[in-house]
Amino acid sequence: MLSLTELSPACMTLKLADRSISRPVGVAKDVSVKVGKFHFPADFVVVDFDANPRVSLILERSFLKTRHALIDVYEGELTLRVSNKAVTFNLDQTSRYSSNNDDMLVNRIDVIDVACEEYS
């Protein structure tokens, strides 16, 4: 379990990809997220469920929009910008960074950190 400060109440239900319904525990507001050399404040909906390490993490469009994300589908690149600085990820190569599927503690969130180290 993450050590987060107090969660804000969340009055919502979520329909997950497997069509199950889940009720959030709460919302963690202004959590600092490090992507490469950048730190972004982000809100997270906290859900208590059994994670599947074979399911990828999906960044929501609103996060990508507010963080000036540029997606080049043809080149297979995702670029995040802050002011005049940028970090670019080669999306065709991220599968080789994914975690070991036998390790139940990691849910492929390490893809971003490892890709940042290589492309910084």
C-alpha positions in Angstrom: 0.0 0.0 0.0 1.2 3.5 -0.8 1.7 5.9 2.0 -0.5 8.8 0.8 -1.9 11.7 2.8 -5.7 11.9 3.4 -7.8 10.8 0.5 -10.7 13.0 -0.7 -14.1 11.3 -1.0 -15.0 10.0 -4.4 -18.7 9.7 -5.3 -18.4 7.5 -8.4 -18.4 4.0 -9.7 -15.9 2.7 -12.2 -16.5 0.1 -14.9 -13.2 -1.6 -15.4 -11.9 -3.1 -18.7 -13.1 -6.6 -17.6 -16.6 -5.1 -17.2 -16.5 -5.4 -13.4 -17.8 -2.5 -11.3 -15.5 -0.9 -8.6 -16.0 1.8 -6.1 -12.9 4.0 -5.4 -11.5 4.2 -1.9 -10.9 8.0 -2.6 -8.9 10.5 -4.6 -5.3 11.4 -3.9 -4.8 15.0 -4.9 -1.6 16.7 -6.1 0.6 13.6 -6.0 4.1 14.4 -7.4 4.8 12.2 -10.4 8.3 12.1 -11.8 8.7 11.5 -15.6 12.3 11.8 -16.6 13.6 15.1 -15.3 10.1 16.6 -14.8 7.8 16.5 -11.8 4.0 16.9 -12.4 1.2 17.2 -9.8 -1.5 14.7 -10.6 -4.7 13.4 -9.0 -5.2 9.7 -8.7 -8.4 7.7 -8.2 -7.5 5.0 -5.6 -9.2 1.7 -6.3 -8.7 -1.5 -4.2 -8.7 -4.5 -6.6 -6.5 -7.4 -7.6 -3.9 -6.2 -10.1 -2.9 -8.2 -13.1 0.8 -7.6 -14.0 0.1 -8.4 -17.7 -2.2 -5.4 -18.0 -0.5 -2.2 -19.1 -0.8 1.2 -17.4 -2.9 3.6 -19.5 -2.4 7.4 -19.1 -5.6 9.2 -19.4 -6.0 11.9 -22.1 -6.4 14.7 -19.6 -3.0 14.0 -18.1 -1.4 13.9 -21.5 -3.2 17.1 -22.6 -2.2 19.1 -19.5 1.4 17.9 -19.8 1.8 19.0 -23.4 2.1 15.5 -24.8 2.9 15.1 -28.5 2.2 11.6 -29.9 3.8 10.8 -33.2 2.0 7.6 -34.3 4.1 7.2 -37.5 7.4 7.4 -35.7 6.1 5.7 -32.6 7.2 8.4 -30.2 5.6 10.2 -27.2 7.1 13.5 -26.2 6.3 15.3 -22.9 7.2 19.0 -22.7 7.7 21.5 -19.9 8.7 25.0 -21.0 11.6 24.5 -23.4 12.6 21.1 -22.1 11.3 17.8 -23.4 11.7 14.0 -22.9 10.8 11.6 -25.8 9.9 7.9 -25.4 10.2 5.4 -28.3 7.0 3.5 -27.9 8.1 0.6 -30.1 10.9 -0.3 -27.6 8.9 0.0 -24.3 7.9 -3.7 -24.3 11.5 -4.7 -23.7 11.4 -2.6 -20.5 8.4 -4.2 -19.0 8.6 -5.9 -15.7 9.0 -9.6 -15.2 5.4 -11.1 -15.4 6.2 -13.4 -12.5 6.8 -10.5 -10.2 3.4 -9.6 -8.8 4.5 -6.4 -7.1 5.2 -4.4 -10.3 2.5 -3.5 -12.7 4.6 -2.3 -15.7 4.9 1.2 -14.2 8.7 0.9 -14.5 8.4 1.3 -18.2 8.5 5.1 -17.9 11.5 5.2 -15.5 13.7 2.9 -17.5 12.8 4.6 -20.8 13.6 8.0 -19.3 17.1 6.8 -18.2 17.9 5.6 -21.7 16.5 8.6 -23.6 17.6 11.4 -21.2 
